């Protein structure tokens, strides 16, 4: 099958203040040294790659005291010009929402509000054609799923995560095209695995090793799939399915439990015609 890339619009945050000073997921160890300089270099490579692939990349300025702000995907869900800003579970990240509440109206978005219930943006909400796949179990709540369905007017399919290493949906599943996904079955409850098998009988299944390498924290434009280079099994499977995998070294950011997708918020749908600037 010939895969076709489509131009995408992303929002990213430079990791100017990246560090691991607390632990809110199993990957974070404040006693393990980190390098902000290396995190910036890896992030800049990713940003430049998206531009080279023809995608638009807007930047939200980082704020001091928010070391996880680089993980822009968690900040909001954006569909058809409507923006639902995250409400974080953990107090350490709560102030990030203010930055998104300010940035979107300043850049021409008029329908912007913060989620009422715990909702961690595209970390747990992935657009897949005419539906949204939504994770729960560790962060976003089922009540937040209903809120998103009402706000966006799109069916939301809830999926329950059961392995704390895969605390957001985007660490356990990636949408490759409207009708194609890859995921790690063991990250989901029995009921959710059955639902995924029904929806995507031809899905690419990730091994435990590739999932642990954060290989599912990937970004696809329909043809090019950017994912951690350590997920060698998935890279081979993607080629077999007609995709063009591009390996990325995001090892420094993985110390905080994030990788390619975590750094990348996709602005789906209509983009405001007039924006003051980027």
N, C-alpha and C positions, 0 to 999 in steps of 0.2 A: 504494500500500500504506500502510495506517495503521500508524505506528510507535508502540509503547507504551513509555513510560519505566517503569523499575523502580527502587525505592529502593536505593541503594548505601551501602556503608560504606568510608570512606577513612581512611588514616593519612597525616598530613602533618608536615613539620618547618619551622618558621619560619626564614627565612634571616638570623638575627641575626648570623651571622659570615660571610656570603657575601662572597667576593672571588675573584679569579683570580690566584693566586700561583705556579702551576705550570701545565704543559701536558701533559695526558694524552689529548687528542683534538684534531682539527684546528681546532676552534672557539675554543680557549683561547689567549689571547695575554696573558701577564702584563704586557706593556708598555702595553696598552690600559686606560685608566682605567675603574673600575667604581664604582657607587654602591650601597652597602648599603641606604641609605634608599629608593632607587627599587625595588630588588629586593624589599624588604619590602612596599612599597605594591602592587606588581604581584601578589605572592603573597597578600596580604590580600584583594585583589579576587577572586582565584580561590577562596580558602577561603570567602568570603562568598557567592559565586555557588553553590557546591555546597550550602551550607546553604539558600539561597533555593530551590533546586531540590528540596529535601526530603531531601537525603542526610545521613548521619551523618558527621561529621568528627572524628576523634580526633587528638590532637597528641602527638608525641614530642618532648621537650625537646631543643633544639640543644646542641651541645657546642663549646666554644672550640677552635680549631685544626683544625676540620673544615669548611672553607668549602663543600664540595660536599654536605654532609649534607642540604641543602634538597631534594635529588633523592631523595626517599623511595622512589620506585618501585624503586630499585636495591638497597634494603636487605633485601628478602625476597620470597618467594612464599608466599601464604597461600591454601589451599584446604580447605574443609570442616573448618575448625578446626585444621588441621595447618600448621605454619610451618617453612619451610626458609630459614634466614637466609643471606644472601649471604656468599661468600668472594671478596673483590675481587681483581682482577688487580694493581692498582697499590697500592704501599705507602702512598701519600698518603691513601687512603680506607679502609685496612684496619681502623682503629680504629672505624669506623662500625658494624661488625658487633656490637661489644660492646653498644652502645646498644639494638639490636634484641633481642639475647639476654637483656637485662635487662627490656625493656619488655613483651614478650609474656607471660612467666610472671607478671609483676606485674599483668597485666590479664586473668587467668583462662585463658590458653592453657596447656594442659598438655603438648601434643605439639610441642615446639620443639627444633630442633637446627640446627647450622650445617652448610652444605654441605661435603663433603669436597674437591670439586674446584672450580676457578674457576667461579663462578656469580654473576651480577650481578642476581639477583632479577627483578622484573617488567620490568626493562630488556630482558631477553632471553626472558622467559617470559610469554606472553599466553594466558589462558584463552579458548577459543573453543568454546562448547558443551561437548561431551563429550571434547574434546581440548585439549592445550596446544601452541601454536605456539612453537617455541624457536629462538632465533638463535644462531649461532656464526660464527666467522671472525675476530673481533677480541677478544672478551671471554670469554663463557661457552664451555666446551669440550664436545665430544661426550660425553665421559665424564660430565660434569655432567648432560647430557640423560638419560642412562640412570639416573643416580642419582635424578633428579626423577621419572622414570616409575615407578621402584620405590617411592619414598617416598609419592607421591600416589596410586598405583594408577590412573593415567590415561594413555592413549596420548600420547606426546610426538612431535611431528612436527618434525624438525630442518630448519632453513632456513639456508643459508650466505650471509652478507653479504660483499660484495666491494668496496664503496666506503667508504674510511675515514671519510668525513663522516657516514656512517650506521653508526656503530660498535655500536649496540644495535638490537635488533629493533624497539623502540618508536619509533625515529626513522625507520623505513622502512615500517612497517605498523601499522595501527590496527584493532582489532576493534570493529565498530559494533553488531553484534548476534550472536546465536549462530551464524548462518550467513552473515554479511555482513562483509566487510573492505574496507579501502582500502589500497593499497600503491603503492610506486614500483618498477616492474619492474627498472630498471637498477641498483638497489641489491643485487640478488640474483644468484647464480650461475645459469647456464643451467638446470641441473638443478632448482634451487629454484624458478625461474620456472615451469618446466613443472609442478611439483608444485602451485604456487599456482593455476595455470590450471585444473588438474584439480579441485582442491578448491573453488575459488570462481570459476566461469565468469562470474558477474555482478558481480564485484568492481569497485569504483571505482578507477581507475588515476590516480595522481598524476603531473602533469607534473614536469619537472626543476625548474622555478621554484617550484612549490608544495612540492616535497620540500625544496628548499634553504631555504625559509621555515620549515621544521620543521612543515609542515602536518599531517604524519602523527603527530606527537607529541601525540595527541588523546585525550580521555576521552569515552566515550559511555555513556549510561544506557539505551540502546535507542531513544531518540528525540532527546534533546538531545545534541549533539556540540560539546564545547568544544575549540577549536583556535586556533592563532595567526591573528590577523586578517589578516596579510599573505598568507595562502594563499587568495587570492580565487577562484581557479579551483575549488579543492576546496569552498569554501563554496557556490558555485553548483551543483556536481555533487551535493552532499549534499541540497540542497533538491529537486533533480530526483528523488532517490530517496526522498523522503518524510521526511527527517530535518530537525531544527531546528538549524542551525549557530549557534554563539555565538562570535563572534570575541573573542580575548583578546590583550592587549598584554603579552607576556612577554619583551620585547626585552632587558632587562637580564640576565635569567637565561640568555638565549641566548648571551651572551658566554662562558658556561662550558659550552655545548653541551647546554642543557636547556630544556624548555618545559613545557607543560601536563601531559602524562603523566609526565614525569620527576619532577614535584613530587607525584605522586599514587599512592600504593600502595593498591590495592584489596584489601580483606579479604574474599575470596570465601567463600561458604558459611556454615556454622554459626558464630554468634557466641556465645561463652561466656555462659551465663545470668547469672552473677554476676561482676561486675568491680569491683575496689576503687575505680575512678574513672578519669577521663580526664585 
